[in-house]
Amino acid sequence: MNILGISGGVSFGNQDGSAALLVDGKLIAAAEEERFVGIKFANGHLPRSAIAYVLREANLTMADVDTIVFAGSTYIEIADVLKRFLVAQFGHAPNIKLVDHHEAHAASSYYGWGAKESLVVTWDNSGDGKCTTIWSGSQGKMTLLHEYRRPNSLGLFYGAVTQYLGFMRDSDEYKVMGMAAYGQPIYDFDPILEVTSDGYHFHSDFIQGIVPGRPQPTKFIGLFDEFPLAVPRRLPTDPFTETHFNVAASAQAQLERACVTLVRHWLAKTGHRRVCFAGGVALNCLMNQKIREMDGVDEIFVPPVCSDAGLALGAAYLEAIAQGEQISPLGHAYWGPSFSSAEIKRVLDRAGARYRVSRNAAEDAASIIEQGKILGWFQGRLEYGPRALGCRSILANPRVADMKDIINMRVKFREEYRPLAPAILHERGSEFFDNYTDSPYMTQTFRTKGNLAEIAPAVVHADGTARLQSVHASTNPRFAELIHELQKKIDLPITLNTSLNAYNDPMACSPHQALRTFFTTGMDALILEEFVLEK
């Protein structure tokens, strides 16, 4: 069967629209709408461009699709909206099915991992009225054990803290996570997020505008008048102080305590020793590290696309299982568009760009990086998920002490405390990181070993951790080749890796988006397949 999973919506509170296409249980293509329309998160968008892409990748039309599955079983009149949308945009509306938001999250992780025996936990702001769900995954089936309903939400808690610190909720939570390394957990968050014997309780009385059965208010509107913490809130235009970093550290520590307690309780109840996660809270890689390091946990899995963009994949998985199809594990994150040399050349020539053709792109890239230059790296199929994993990346020398600050200032145009990540050859990971395990999707942090913070300061955060990517030649041979070439030059099997975009832009999808990022930022060079541009 041809099964198309989609996510998104038509209200501003719906974000991360995406499309994922399964053919006979095998994922063919998946991508997020924001990458095509150039609007971060694509709030209020149904994934028209993403749908068109996945159908084109499979050489199908909408008439060839057997079922469309949408993750949002309680969305008002959504089936009728989808039908009219599909007819208007594609001339045909296949059979439409609705599935539960959190069940789709759970499926994206459990089946994406290969349906291993595991505890499955989803946690986010909310979806279909739920905020956290716990499942037992066994013998290829998921059984719901418990759920937390809105507003008893870890995502809402962290979003409120995000807003309290002057950022945009449902967008900037990763900034709070980055700030936490620079502060101390000195504030008592127990009266706000109570850690119970089996999980948590969010005391949400101060939250406004969250009404059961109605969409959440826009992220630009405040969730509260007074935040129940005896320190003044930060406005978006205010400078950062030590207090703000301490608040971030305290909130992060409280989130970790709550999540660890919940997982420990349900591991004991089920006897599982593996855990997989999904939902926006699963993007908190520090929290993921704490759970990975727990006694009684043998293995964790966090898919590359934990956010609502992953709902499209999970929804498609659920329908495939219902139809009795065998699901192929995810395997990698490279499911988006690629561009031929001819297509890239047309874009470069149209722009009047000066370029040369490389005989060995990986070798040229390593030489550029060794020189301390900032390189854009555009190769193969676009990543599905928020992390650049070596196909739409900005790369630099991790040994250059001030490289993080340079990239944050000249390219990303963002706060100086924001960390940048290392990409490391998987076979060398245990040499540089404690309790190393394969982490191909950059969804976990690890403590560094030895003097890595001294010899590669650009990729080690202030707390001595790094959100690493394990690189495999089997899934991304050209990126692995680049790191091998760089190792010869800098004596480290590591490159600094961040996404190919500037502040508030989505990751570049197409050659012209990469070219725009190159010419409007302080990047020094750009390699698109074999074409090399240098300033």
N, C-alpha and C positions, 0 to 999 in steps of 0.2 A: 504493500500500500504506500501511497504518497501522502504523508501526513505533514501538515504545516502548522507549527506552533507559533503563536504571536503573543506579544505583550504590548503594553502601552495604554492609551485611553484618550478621551477627549476633554478631560478636565485638567486644570493646571496641576492638580495634585498627582496626576498620572505621569510617571516619568520612566526613562529607560526602556522605551519601546524597542522591540527587536523582533527578528524572525528567525526560525530554525526549521530546516526541512529534513525530514527522515524519509528515506526510500527503503522499504522492507527492513526497517529497524536500524538502518545505518545512516548516521549523520552525513549529509552531503555538503551543507553550507549553513552558516549562521552569522548574523551581523546585527549591530545596533543602529538604529535610525539616526542617532546623533552624528555618526561618522559621515553620513551622506548629506544631511541638511546643514551641518556645520554649527549646530546649536547644542551646547552642552546639556546633556540629560534629555533633550527633546521633549520638554514638558508639554503635555496636552496633544501629543502626536500619536496617531496610529502609524505603524511602520510601513508606509507605502513604498519608500525606496528600498528598504531592507527586503521586503517581500519580492519586489521586482528583481533584486539581485539574486536571491536564493533560487528563484525559479529559472533565471537565466543560467545560473551555474549548473543546474541539473538539466537544462535544455527542455524545460516543461513550460506549459501555460497554466493559467488558473483552472482551465477546464480539465487538466490532468490531475488535479489535486482531489483526493478522495474525501479528506476531512480537514477542516481548520479547527484548531483547538485554542481557545483563549483562556488565559489564567485570570479569572475574575468572576466567580459564580454569583456574586451578589450585586454586580454593577447594574444599575437601573437601565432596563431596556437595551442592554448592550448587544444582544443578539441581533435585534433589528437594526441598530446602528451599524454593526459590522456588515450585515447583509447589504445595506445601501452603500456603504463605503466600498465594498468589494465590487459590486455591480458598476458603480461610478468609475472606479479606477482600473478595473481589470475586465469588465464586461461579463463577469460570471461570479456567482456566490456558491461555493460548494456547501456540503453539509457542515454546519457549525455546531461545535460542542463547547460547553463551558466547564471548567474545572476549578477547584478551590486553589486560591493563591498559595497557601502554605503547603498544600500537598504537591503542587508543582515545584516549589522550592525544594522540598524534600526529595522529589524524584530526580531533579537535576543533579543532586549530589550523590544519592544512593546508586542510581543506575549509571550515572556518569563515571562512577568509581568501579563499576563492574558488578554491582549488587553483592558486595561482600557482606558477610554477617557483621552487623554494626548497629550501634545506636545512631539515630539520625535526629539532628536538632536543627530547627529553623528559628531564626530570631531576626526581627526587623521592627520598623515603626509600627506598621499594621497592614493587613491585607485581608479582605473579606471578614473584617471584624476581629481577626486574631493577630497576636503579636509574637507568640512563641509556641512552637509545637514540638512534641517529643514523640518519636516513632521507634519501633523495633524493626530493623531490616533483617529478614531471615528467609532463606530459600527463595529468593527472588521476589518477595512480597514485603510491603510495608504495613505495619499495624500501628494505628494511632494509640498512644498511651496517655497523653495528657496535653492540654492546651491552656494557654493564658490568653484572655480576651482583652481587647482595648478598653480602657487606657492603661492596663497593667503591662507596660511595654518598656523593654530595655532600650529599644531604638528611640522611643519618645523621651526617655530619661536622658540619653546621650545627646539627642537633638536639642533638648531644652538647655543643657549645659553649653552646647555649641552656640546657641543663640545668646545665652548669658555672657559668653566671652566675645560677643561682637561679630560672630560669623553667621552664615546662612545655614539654617538647619536643613536636613535632607540633602545637603551638598558638601558642607565643609567639615564634617565630623573627623576626617582624616587629619585636618589641621590641629584639632584638639589632641589627637593621639600623638602627633609629632611634638606638640608643646610639652607633653607630659614628661619627656625625658629631661627637661630643663627645670623641673620643679620638684617639690617635695610633697608627699601626700599628708598634709598636716590638717586638712579640714575634714570634719565629721559629716559624711554623707548618709549615715544610717537613718536619720529622720526622713530622708528623701527616697533613697533606694534601700529598703530594709533587706538584709540577707537572712533568709529563713533556713530552717533545717533541710528543706528540699529544693531551695531555689531562691526566689526573691519576691518582694512585693513593692511596687512603685507607688509611693504615696503622692498621688497626682492631683490632690485637691487644688493646688495653685495653678494648674493648667486650665486654660480657657479655650473654647471653640472646638473641642473634641466631643462631638455628639454622636452617640450610637446611631448607625444607619445612615449617616450623612457623610459626604466627602470631607476630608480635612481642609482647613483654611490654607490659603496660599502661604508658602514659606517666607514671604516678605512680611507677614503680619506676626506680631509678637504672640507667643504662647502664654504669656503671663504678665501681670502687672508688677508683682513683687516675687522675686526668686527667694526661696527660704534658706538663704545663706547670708551670714552677717558680714558680707563684704560687698562693696558697690559693683554693679555690673559694668562691663566695658561696652562702650558704643563703638560702632565700626570705625569711626575716625580717631578713636583714642589710641595713644601709644600703649605698648605692652609694658607691664610691670612684673615684678617678682610675684605679686599676688596672683596674677592671671595664670602664670605657669604653675603655681602651687594648686590653684583650683583645677587645672587640667590634670595634674598628677593625681590629685585626690579622686576626681571623678573616674579616671582610668582605673585606679586601684580598686574602687568600689565595683565597677563593672566586672573586672576580673574575678573578684571574690564571689560575686553573684553567679557568674557563669561557671566557675569551677565547682561551686557548691551544687548547682543544678546537675551538672554532668556527673559528678561523683555519686549523687543520690540515684540517678537513673542507671548508671553502670552497675551499682550494687543490686538494684531491683531486677535488672535484666540478665546480668552475668556477661554482658558484652565486654570486649576489651578493645574494640575499634570504635571510632567516632567519626562521623562526617557531618558537615555543617552546610547551611546556605542561608540566604537572607542578608540584608545590609549589615547587620552586626557582625557577621562572619568576615567582613572586610577588615575588622580590627585584628591585625596580625599579631599584636602584642598579646591580646587575649588568647588567640590561637596557640601561641607559644606556651602560655601557662597551662593550657589543657594538654598539649602534647607532652609536657614535662611531668604530668601527674602520675603518681603511682597507680597502677592498674590500667594504664592506657598503653597499648602496644603500637598503635598506628592511628593517625588522623588523616582525613582527606578534606581539603577545601577546594572546590572547583574554581576554575579561572574566572567564572562569571557568577558571583554570589548575589549580585544586586538583582533588581527586578528585570533586568535584561535576560537573566537566566531563566525567567519564568517561561519564555518561549520554548526553550529546550525541554524543561521539565514537563510542560503541558504536552508536547509532542511525545515524550517518553510515556506518559500515562496512557495516551490513546493507543500507542503501539503495544503496550502491555495488555490493554483491554482487548486488543485484536489478536492476542496470542503470538505476537512477533518476538523474535530474539533481539535483544538490544546489544549493540556493540558499545563497549566502553568508550569514553571520550578520547583518551589517548594523547591528545595535544590540544592547543588552543588556536591553531591556525586554520580558521574556517571562513575567513572573509575574502574579499576580492583580491586578485592579483592583476598585474598589468604587464603586457608584453613589452619587449624592447621597442617595437615599432610604435606602440601607444605612447610610451614615455618620450621617445624622440620627437614625436609630433608636438607634445606639450612643450618641450624644451625649445624647439625651433620656433614655435609660435610666440614664445615669450622672449625670443632673442637672447637666450641664455648662452653663455660660453661654457663649453664642456669638452672633456676628452673621454675617450673610450678606454676602459681599463682592460688589461689582459688578465688580471687577477684582483678582483674587487676586495677580497679578504686581506690580501697582502698590502694593497694600497691603504685600506682602512687602518690596519695596524700601524703603518708608518705615520699616518696623519695623527692618530691617537698618541703615539709615542712622543710626538713633538709638543704635546700639551694643547693641541687644538681640539675644538668641540665639533664633533662629526654627526651629521644626520645620516641614518642608515635605513634605507627603504628597499626591502627585499621580499619577494614571495607574497604569500597570502596574509592579509590583515588579521591581527589577533581578535578573538572574541572575548570580551571582558575589558576591564579598565587598565590592565597592566601591559606595558610594552614588553614583549618577550623576544626581541631580536628580529622583528620584521618591520616595525615602525618605531625605531628607537633613536634616541640621542645618546651617543657614546663618548666617553672621555677617559683619560688616564687616572686611575684611582690613586696613584702615588702622589699626584699634585695636591699639596695640602689645602690650598684655597679653591680647588676646583668646584666644590659644592657651592661656595659663595658666588663664584664667577657665573656658574650656570643659573643659579637662582636669580641673580641680578641681571645678567645680559641676555638670557634666553627665556627663562620662565617668568620673569618679572613678578616674583612672589616673595613671601616672607623668608628671611635669611635662615631661620631655624629649620626649615623643611629639609628632611633627609633625602638622600639619593641612594640608589640600591646597587649592589654588586650582582653581576651575572658571572657565574663560576662554572667551570667544567665539572660535571657531576662526579666524575671519578676522582677529583681532587678535593671535594667538599669537606671531607672529614679531617683534612690537614689544617683547615683554617677555622672550623666552627665546631663548638661543643655539641655533643649529642646530634650530630648531623644526620639528616635523613633527606631523601629526595624531596625537593620543593620546586617543581617545575613552573608553578604559576605565580610565584612571588606573593603568596598569601600567608606566609609565616615569617616570624623573626627568629634569629638564632644569636646566641652569645658567641663572641669571637674568641679565638684561641691565640695564645702567645702575644706577639707584638703586632698583630694585624692592624690595630688602630694606629700604630706608628708608621707602618710601611704603606698602608692604604687608607689614609685618613679621610679621603673624600667619600668613602662608602660605609663608614662606621658611624653610627649615631652617637649622640652624647651619652646615652646610657650603656654603651658598649655592645649594642645589638646591631644587626643588619637584616633587612628584609630581602633575602637573597633569592635569586633564580638559579635553579640547577639546569644547566644546558646539556642537552643530549644530541650527539651527532645523528642519531636515528630519527629525530623529529625536526631538527633544524640544522642540517649539515653545514650550511654556509656560515651561520653564526658561530657554530663550534669551530669551524676552520679559522674564522677571524680571531677568536680567543686563543687558539693554538699559535697563530702567527704573532699575536701581541705578546704572548708568554715568552717567545724567543727574544723579544726586544726589551721587556720590562721585568722579566723573571717573576711574573705572577700570572696564574691562569684565570685572571679576573679582569673584567672591564666594568667601569661605571656605566649604568644603564638606566635611562629614564625615557619617558614617552615623547614621541615626536610631535610636540605641540607647544604652544605658548600659553600663558595664563588664561584660564577660562575658555580655551578652545578645546574641542574634542581632539583626540588623537588623529593625525593625518591618515586619510584613507587613500586618496588618489594622488597622482604625481603633482597636479597643480596645487593641492593643499600643502604638500611637502615643500614645494617651491616657494609658496607664499610664506611659510614658516621660516624657511632659510633666509629669504631676502628681508624679512621684517624683524629679525632677531640677530643676536650676536653670534650665531653659529658660524664656524670658519669654513666648513666643507660639508658637502652633501653627496652621497653616493646612492643613485637610484638604479638598481640592478648593476649594469656595467658602466653607467655614465657617471663621471666624476666632475663635480663643480667645486671650485675653491674661490674664496674671496681674496 
